[in-house]
């Protein structure tokens, strides 16, 4: 399956999406650079960062 990965948010999100990409590749999926050519799109985002940064 062709999968497009997109991360919005903090550096942790970027690390998580990179890990997810490696796992998907190991399972035989193809990571694509364009969402239009993907069978599935995965968007990783975070709603906690702004509140956590205040603390």
NORPEUR-V384487 format. One record per residue. N is the residue number from 1. SS is DSSP state (@ for helix, = for strand, . for the rest). OMEGA is omega in whole degrees, -180 to 180 (none if undefined). Layout:
BEGIN
n: (N;N)
ss: (SS;SS)
omega: (OMEGA;OMEGA)
END
This chain:
BEGIN
n: (1;2;3;4;5;6;7;8;9;10;11;12;13;14;15;16;17;18;19;20;21;22;23;24;25;26;27;28;29;30;31;32;33;34;35;36;37;38;39;40;41;42;43;44;45;46;47;48;49;50;51;52;53;54;55)
ss: (.;=;=;=;=;=;=;.;.;.;@;@;@;@;@;@;@;@;@;@;@;@;@;@;@;@;.;.;.;=;=;=;.;.;@;@;@;.;.;=;=;=;=;=;.;.;.;.;@;@;@;@;@;@;.)
omega: (177;-175;175;180;179;-179;177;177;-170;179;177;178;179;178;179;-177;176;177;179;179;178;180;180;177;180;178;176;179;178;176;-178;-177;-176;-178;-179;-179;-177;170;179;176;177;178;179;-178;-176;177;-174;-169;-177;178;-180;-180;179;-179;none)
END
